Amino acid sequence: MAPRNPFRPSFGITPTVVVGRELVTMNVGLALLEGPGSPYGFTLVSGPRGSGKTVLLNLLEEEARYRGWTVLRVTSSHDMVDDLVAKDIPALLRDITGKKTRRIVTGGSVAGIGSVTTQAESAFPVRESLRTLLHSLVTTLDDRDSGLFITVDEIHAARPADLHRLTDAIQNLVRDGLPVAMSVAGLPYEISALLDHPGTTFLRRACAVQLGTLRDAEVADALRKTADDGGRPFTEDALTAATDYCHGYAYLIQLLGSVSWTFSTGGRITTEDVAAALPFTRERMGLQVHAPAFREIPERELEFLRSVALLGTPAPTGEIAGRMGIAANQASTYRRRLIDRGLISPAGHGLVDIEVPYLAAYLRDHAED
């Protein structure tokens, strides 16, 4: 039977080997041991698509469970609070306490020998509020020397009002000195928008975790260990080439590694395999990373981004403004927004560079689309 491909080029799935996230994971684990007041008890994870935000949340959840905490994974949606109140928190309470129903008195007689009647009612009825249910959950965990670790991914899908209700309920738990911690993840501009909302001021005190590029040594380590674990190692030259092609981008480790593995027909992954994999890797980056990002970008910002690619990087902001026929202050606005989106970065005075690997080539190839 052929060995199974050990690389995992799917968003949100934890890779076989994860690199560059040890310090964050350790700090959050220490925060859970330290208790209320530790700075890493509340974290805001931001980074461009494919930087490993969801994978980091997975690692933090594993760390919380290892420390004996209960994890509440909040699904970002328009029904977020309703789901928490009606399903998620009651289900956790039932699992922790073992109670599925509770008895309430419904009637009785006045006589001394009369009887009392009861009926079964859900132990944690849906009419309770988010605040009271969370308080019940965390105090129940506290009584068992545990705590609640909450994760929220893709915050753009949640309504600001719901995030306000959630953070308000959590803030009350913090004020009561109860064991609760939370990690939130989103694109850079989503985190900025969250912090700008007046109902989420509590999160402005959270620790910011920005996921940038990985060091070449970390990329090589992940590629090497993953391939070795799968029984089909890279040659040294192939490992060097693959590391260069990844440009420190977490998702490319899995994507390029997976395609290179598939192209390899021998016992080792060669430079020829990596070179053959590169065009397919770039195409998939376009489909899975670049194209989805463009659907959320206003046309003028996208035009600015195309101009950067067509002028070549680093590109002068002044020339971009001239190409677009706009004033310098307008160009600065688009520049700032694209930096917030994690798509470009400052490259010196008046210069910008494209941040995401292979995005410039994708923009040039699709300039007429």
Secondary structure, DSSP 4 states (H G I P E B T S, - for coil): -PPPP----STTPPPSS--S-HHHHHHHHHHHHH-TT-GGGEEEEE--TTSSHHHHHHHHHHHHHHTTPEEEEEPPSTTHHHHIIIIIHHHHHHHHH--SEEEEEEEE-SSTT--EEEEEEESS-TTS-HHHHHHHHHHHHHHTT--EEEEE--GGGS-HHHHHHHHHHHHHHHHTT--EEEEEEE-HHHHHHHHHSGGGGGGGGSEEEE--PPPHHHHHHHHHHHHHHTT-PBPHHHHHHHHHHHTT-HHHHHHHHHHHHHH--SSSB-HHHHHHHHHHHHHHHIIIIIHHHHTTS-HHHHHHHHHHHHH-SSEEHHHHHHHHT--HHHHHHHHHHHHHTTSEEE-STTEEEE-STTHHHHHHHTTT-
